Structure formats: C-alpha cells, structure tokens
Amino acid sequence: MNFILFDDNSRSNLLPLTFTRPVADIRIGILTIREKWEKYFKAKTSSKTENYLSKKFPAEFAIDADNVWINGSYCPNAKLIEEIKSLKPMEALLDSGIVAAANSGDLKNFEISSIVEFTKYESHAKAMHVENLWDIFAKNGEAITDDFELLTAGRKSLALSSTNQVFGVENIFVEEGAKVECAVLNASMGPIYIGKDSEIMEGSVIRGPFALCEHSTLKIAAKIYGPTTIGPHCKVGGEINNSVIFGFSNKAHDGFLGNSILGEWCNIGADTNNSNLKNNYAEVKLWNYEKENFVNTGLTFCGLIMADHSKCGINTMFNTGTVVGVNANIFGAGFPANFIPSFSWGGASGFSIYKLKEAFAVASRVFERRGMVFNEMEQDILTHIFELTEKK
C-alpha cells in the first residue's frame, strides 16, 4: 500500500496554520498527524495539498500498488488502522466526511471528492478529528496520552536524577540525551514526555500532560500547566497553560501563554502576555478565513493563534481569541486587533505592509541560526501567501 494524506475542507478552518503546511503536518500531542500515521503504518506518507505547497510536500503515486488516500485531519488509532488496511480498490471509509479511500494505478489526476462509484463503509473507529483551530489545544491532552503510549510501548525510560522531585514516575518517559535537574514533575494528572537531547533547567515546575520534543529547552523556573506541547528545537520560559508550539519557535522569557498555538519560526518578546478569558466570561470568537468573519468557538478559554514566521516585541499584549497570520511583526503599546493579517507590521496604533524583501532577510538569518537554509522553495511559499494577503 502507498499512503497519501490529503487535505479536506477543514484546511480552510485551520488557516492561517495551513498556509504553510498540509493539514497532516499540524502538531497535536507529541507528534504531527503525519508522524502518527507513519508510526502506525511503519511506512512513509506523502501529501495531496495546495499547488503552491506541492514542491515542498509532493504527492507520490504508486503504479504497482494500491494507493490509499487518507484524510490528513484525522489522527489514527488501532481500530482505524485495521479498517483502512481492510480496504480494497474502489472502497471508501466514511465518518463525518471521507476518512480514507483505496484505488490503484497512476492517480495524479484523481480527485478524492469523486468517489461516487466507490463502495462506502462507515468507520467505527471514533478517531480524533482536527476540524478547527481550537481543536489543536482543546484535544491536546488526549493526543499526548495516545502518542505517549504509541512512542513508549515496550521501551524503558532513562532514570531521572535524585535532584528532581517527581510524582507519578511511571507516567514519565525520558529519551536519550535529555537533561533534567532540580525540577518538579507531576505526572499524576497525565503523562510527561521528555524528548531526545532536550533540557529542563533548574526550578522548572511541570504538570502533565506535557511533551517537550527533541532539542528543545525549558528555561530556568518555567511554569507549565498541561496539556501542553513544546515541539522540537524550541526555547521556552515563563508561564504556559494548555498550549501547543509546533517547533523552531521561541518564547524564552517571562510572560503568559494560555490556550494558544504558535507555528514554526515564531518569536515571543519578553513579558508578552495573552488573555485567554474574556472579562464577561462570554464564549470566545476566532477569525475564520473562509467566512471572513469571527466564528463562535464554544470555548470560554481561548488565547492566541500565531502562524509561521510571526513575531512580537517585548511587553506585547494580545486580546482573548487573537489570530495572527503568517510573517506578521507586532510591537508597541496597547492591544492590537483580534485579527492581524499576514505580512502586517505594527501594532495597536496601526499596521503597514511587511515587505517581502525585509521578511526574507529576517527568515534567512533565523534559518541560519539553526544551521538551515532559507531556500527558494521557502521563498516561493511566502511569496504566494503575500500575494494572497495583498488581494484581501
């Protein structure tokens, strides 16, 4: 079987995070959705996504095997894997939408929506479905627990040193090369996963469910309330509650981040805070790109959603339910608007356009600091998003 993860209609609800990635590359729990599928199948996957993303995320089609198309907004579980493996060509699996479909041959022009002639079966797997932005932090506790079991089954954790104070040690897993000293770890409320070559510095206090992915650092005296995920190659400090940071992003200083999501290549200035609760305790609304309006989340607690390459200066204040697009730079006194479009430069006093040339220069320096190259492919993706923003 050849596995292709496709974007469904939920992609538009997951903007601005999906401006720069297929839906399957969203991180929820410890792993991205793609990494979950690849762990279960023990096989590589590819993506059927937007044309401008296809150079970075190309779809790979098999001529001599069945191509299995899987909805990238679903997280796998053992039952769903069983259902998908039982699919034969011209059969599809349905939930609220298409979960998976099987076909054979060269399907470069195949559209997953055109399965009228397929035999359809209802899925009974009750798999986690990431349909809206807020699902990423709202369902993160369940996702961490599922990934923890998947990653640690049959394996033995490294031992924590006696300098740490630990509760629920059986629910803590420490990967090779991780450093943890003089910290308080409470896994009685949910598992704690400490990734390869990561570090938890002295004085940090953590309540699970929590995941610190590989090569990331929790700085001195950090306070973490679960369910929280810190993706790979991040530096994080201050107070964090029920948030997900995808990777390669920094919130290195004091300040509060709650019920929030940061994409990749973000930087949060010192003493930045976000509100995650309205003063009147009303349900929080978030900007929806497809509707071009704010929509109800049904949540009382909802904070900041910040897409890739966006940054803010010191002492920035974000209102409850703020959505920041790609490559915005926010600074200055006061609360900026609850929706900040991509390539915005400014703050509460007003915004101008963050020009591509300047944005590329910053991205190049940021990539270089990580030993990476901001190449033409990355530039083309940001250029396309810039042009989309200009049209709005």
JOJOLIN-V559144 format. One record per backbone hydrogen bond with DSSP energy under -1.0 kcal/mol. CO is the residue of the C=O (numbers start at 0). NH is the residue of the N-H. Records with the same first field share a line. If there is no record, write none. Layout:
BEGIN
CO = NH  NH
END
This chain:
BEGIN
1 = 67
2 = 45
3 = 69
4 = 47
5 = 71
7 = 10
9 = 13
13 = 16
15 = 18
21 = 24
22 = 25
23 = 33
25 = 32
30 = 27
31 = 35
32 = 36
33 = 37
34 = 38
35 = 39
36 = 40
37 = 41
45 = 4
47 = 6
49 = 52
50 = 53
52 = 56
65 = 1
66 = 102
67 = 3
68 = 100
69 = 5
70 = 73
72 = 129
76 = 80
77 = 81
78 = 82
79 = 83
80 = 84
81 = 85
83 = 86
87 = 90
89 = 118
90 = 101
91 = 120
92 = 98  99
93 = 122
96 = 94
98 = 70
99 = 92
100 = 68
101 = 89
102 = 66
106 = 109
110 = 113
112 = 114
114 = 117
118 = 91
120 = 93
127 = 74
131 = 134
132 = 135
133 = 137
134 = 138
138 = 142
139 = 143
140 = 144
141 = 145
142 = 146
143 = 147
144 = 148
145 = 149
146 = 150
147 = 151
148 = 152
151 = 154
160 = 163
164 = 184
166 = 186
167 = 170
168 = 171
170 = 191
172 = 193
173 = 157
174 = 177
175 = 196
178 = 199
181 = 202
182 = 164
183 = 205
184 = 166
185 = 207
190 = 209
191 = 172
192 = 211
193 = 174
194 = 197
195 = 214
197 = 178
198 = 217
199 = 180
200 = 203
201 = 220
203 = 183
204 = 223
205 = 185
208 = 227
209 = 192
210 = 229
211 = 194
212 = 215
213 = 232
215 = 198
216 = 235
217 = 200
218 = 221
221 = 204
222 = 239
223 = 206
224 = 241
227 = 210
228 = 244
229 = 212
231 = 247
233 = 216
234 = 250
235 = 218
237 = 222
238 = 256
239 = 224
240 = 258
242 = 228
243 = 261
244 = 230
248 = 234
249 = 267
250 = 236
253 = 270
254 = 238
255 = 273
256 = 240
258 = 302
259 = 243
260 = 305
261 = 245
263 = 308
265 = 249
266 = 311
268 = 271
269 = 314
272 = 317
275 = 301
277 = 280
283 = 296
285 = 294
287 = 291  292
292 = 287
294 = 285
298 = 283
301 = 320
302 = 321
303 = 260
304 = 323
305 = 262
306 = 309
307 = 326
309 = 266
310 = 329
312 = 315
315 = 272
317 = 274
321 = 304
322 = 339
323 = 306
325 = 342
327 = 310
328 = 345
329 = 312
337 = 322
339 = 324
342 = 353
343 = 328
344 = 351
345 = 330
346 = 349
349 = 346
351 = 344
354 = 358
355 = 359
356 = 360
357 = 361
358 = 362
359 = 363
360 = 364
361 = 365
362 = 366
363 = 367
364 = 368
366 = 369  371
367 = 370
372 = 374
374 = 378
375 = 379
376 = 380
377 = 381
378 = 382
379 = 383
380 = 384
381 = 385
382 = 386
383 = 387
384 = 388
385 = 389
386 = 390
END
